[in-house]
Amino acid sequence: IGVVGEGRLRRYRVVGINKLGDTATGGSSTVTLIPGEAQEVAGKKGKFDQISVAATPGTSPTELKRRIARVVPRSVRVEAAAEKAERQSSDIGNDLGFLKVALLVFSGVALVVGGFLIFNTFSITVAQRIREFGLLRTLGASRAQLLRSVLAEALLIGVAGSVLGLAAGVGFAIGINSLFKSFGIDLPNTGTVFATRTIVVALLIGVVMTVVSSMTPALRATRVSPMDALRDAALPESRRRGRVTAVVAALLGLGGLAMLLIGLFGGIESSSSAASLMGGGAAAVLFAVSLYSPRLVKPLAALAGKPIELLRGLTGRLARENAMRKPGRTAVTAAALMIGLALVVFVTVFAAGLNQSVASTIDRNFTGDLTIQNIDGFSPIPRSIEADVKAVEGVGAVSALRFSEGKVKGQPTVQGVAAVDPQNIGRVFKFEFTEGEQSSLEGLGDGETIVDESYAESENLDIGDTLEVLTPTGRRSTLRVVAAVKDRTDFLGSFVISHKALARDFGEKRNAYVFASVAPGADSGAVQKRVERLIEDQYPSAEALDQEGLKKSQEEQINQLLGLVYALLSLAVVVSIFGIVNTLALSIHERTRELGMLRAVGMSRRQVRQIVRYEAVITALIGAILGTILGVLFAALISRPLADEGFELAYPVVTLIVLLALAALAGVLAAIGPARRASRLDVLDALAYE
């Protein structure tokens, strides 16, 4: 087998197959070598990452730990097995904390969208049962009893839905775990954990969301007088309720707008804090638009439905008028899709801007012709690549970039550290100096550093100031600031030091990137092929990329993250599509006599299907139009504080048009079942329906 470590490809003969107990390797392959050989491959000659010690009978772990700590350097961590397990568990929890937060956020979005669906469903079903409620009132039922009846129904539905959702979630987790195992990724290797807290929280949230969402329709049902209910009068449209909704929408909108403006112009020093504040403001505006959307339904339905009416005539006009008939119902259905699509559009536009920013950074700063990196885009590459690439015919300047991290004294957060060869890096990578000049880089000493402009401003650092940095080796490195640079995409971290200083104080000698330029007069295409052949033959874990290839590599990494976000947001979009299906099905039941009348005067089954289908498309497009406008607006506003960091907003027009088309297609798919049911109604039965 071939093994790539700190050096060229090495070949080994397999003499055995082993397993490291129950330790999960995360899908990676583990090769076991004798200590000396392993140290040479890893570039850690004479060093160990970990030493396991067993206590003699009668010696406690605490006593053994104390004795060992006395004879090893202070930078070496000594811990008992239980302490190590607890630390690793905590580290894994911290590393996956962002994923947990992201999943909770997207789950919350899906719950909110589901709440819209529940509200709409109860609004329709309560309206359809108004005569039943009137009969119960005449027989002596009080308003409180009717309210309890509807809420009890919501409670039962909430319990049933929560139990089914809980079972589906557990099944999905088990399925994902099995899928990982099929690819050799045994994570987690202990199986899924089904905590009691998870059961309680899931059931509680599901039930509470259902009951709360049904509260308003239930209260409205109790306000109808028995005689009006027996006459099948429509539920009263409360002007007071409309005014309250408008006031709440205005307050939410103004509050959200204020948060957006403070984030934009409030002088908040931290760009991440400004972006977070603006994100909260965007959420408030989103819900304000949701509350106000019934007043937007008629103009948007006219906008979305007019082309359909022009193309399809009568069926298109009836579909448009049906969508406009009950603005509140259409608005709630469309708002569910609006929320999901607004987030999809926001992420799409933001990712396009990120891709554009990275591409601009590469054009501006990566002045070399080739970049050699690990095929995964972030892991270190062998140090010997630098010398081997330099020896290739036609290669000019070659310089490597290395990374580590450290903690500045008195600060809680870890800062990124980049290391360069001061004499050569300027020939393949351009630094944008805001203080100091190119000579500061070329003369960078072992105790000196060039700092990122944003970090210097946040910490009030000037040229000549010193920093004390705690390094991963336990050493304290004192660095004097000699210059500041603008690092638009945070590629270099907070500090830039020399290779020698990084190796001495941080214990890091591995290269992250190697930049190379083609010598004057050499054929760049031929040189690139020779370098690519060297990397392919001797360093299969690395790749050599030109400028366009490097842009594509970075874009692929961003798109992978974008795909994950799309997958998470798809849950909210799917729930909103179910909302369209549900609303159509219930409204068809409500309009049975109307559909029967249309059939009786000559409308065909096909035309009935078209009406339902076009109504679904118009509803979906209303949500899509609002979602697209809000998503683009939020991306533009929230990216504004990041402009100083080099973020360049881009608008992927073609992608946005595709999203609108997909929303229309989702409406068509949502209408399949309801349209088929509507077209199959018996004319006489429909006319006799009450």
Secondary structure, DSSP 8 states (H G I E B T S, - for coil): -EE-SSSS-EE---------TT---TT-------HHHHHHHHT-TT--S-------TT--HHHHHHHHHTTS-TTS----HHHHHHHHHHHHHHHTHHHHHHHHHHHHHHHHHHHHHHHHHHHHHHHHTHHHHHHHHHTT--HHHHHHHHHHHHHHHHHHHHHHHHHHHHHHHHHHHHHHHHTT--SSTT-----HHHHHHHHHHHHHHHHHHHHHHHHHHHTS-HHHHHTT------HHHHHHHHHHHHHHHHHHHHHHHHHHHS--S-HHHHHHHHHHHHHHHHHHHHHHGGGTHHHHHHHHHHHHHHHHTHHHHHHHHHHHHSHHHHHHHHHHHHHHHHHHHHHHHHHHHHHHHHHHHHHHH--SSEEEEETTSSS-B-THHHHHHHTSTTEEEEEEEEEEEEEETT-SSEEEEEEE-TTTGGGTS---EEES-HHHHHT--TTEEEEEHHHHHHTT--TT-EEEEE-TTS-EEEEEEEEEE--TTS-S-SEEEEHHHIIIII----BSEEEEEE-TTS-HHHHHHHHHHHHHHH-TTEEEE-HHHHHHHHHHHHHHHHHHHHHHHHHHHHHHHHHHHHHHHHHHHHTHHHHHHHHHTT--HHHHHHHHHHHHHHHHHHHHHHHHHHHHHHHHHHTGGGGGGT------HHHHHHHHHHHHHHHHHHTHHHHHHHHT--HHHHHH--
